[in-house]
Amino acid sequence: MAIRLGTETAVYALSEGRQMPEFLSERQRRNLQKSDEEVRRRITLLQDFEFENGTSQRLKFSGDGQFLVVTGMYPPRCKVFELSQLGMKYERRLGSECVDLCPLTCDLGKMAFLLSDRTLELHAPYGTHYKVRVPTHGRSLAYDAGRCMLWTAAAHGEIHGLDLDAGSFVSSLLITDTENAHLKNIGLTRVQLAPLGLPLLAVGAEDGQTRFFDIRTKNAVAKLNGDAEITALAFDP
């Protein structure tokens, strides 16, 4: 792809620019990128990223950065891409619209899909491995690999924990406040686990507050106030 810079806008020519020869080995490709600035700065497109009757809705990168999974409609399905090849590795159908997804391994061999019909689908390399119903409608997923626990932020002030070793739900974390009895009806929007194995779970809500739980004691330990609904959460690594 070539970039033509004008006075105010940039024009991207998809059929122009230096191309990487397909017959080169992986080592030769890396060496060429180091020695040739034009090749190093080229822009390449990921193929087959579109969906026939809709747009992509959720996407996640693998832990090693080599793969990308994206979900879309219609019909509900997911696509996994191998970024080194800039192409789709495989495609799978889902039982319902995907609300959120969570990689369980660094190579996307195992994944969890939270669906709009309250189903939690666990996938293995060969396809769908197991399905379970979430107690209430979920909105976000977070995976604690050290404890093999999958957390789901739900729509009514609860965080459900699924023990993947035991195959059953543990007691939920609850949003409680003695001064605000209505908090049990507040929808939770995002959940994020602290990095480096810290037992801290951050949960964002519709009321603009982010609450932090110690997952060992299942108690809330801190709270941050915001002005609007929480739509994304991330810890500084």
Secondary structure, 3 states (H helix, E strand, C coil): CEEEECCCCEEEECCCCCCCCCCCCHHHHHHHHHHCHHHHCCCCCCCCCCECCECEEEEEECCCCCEEEEEECCCCEEEEEECCCCEEEEEEECCCCEEEEEECCCCCCCEEEEECCCEEEEEECCEEEEEEECCCCEEEEEEECCCCEEEEEECCCEEEEEECCCCEEEEEEECCCCCCHHHHHCCEEEEEECCCCCCEEEEEECCCCEEEEECCCCEEEEEECCCCCCCCCCCCC
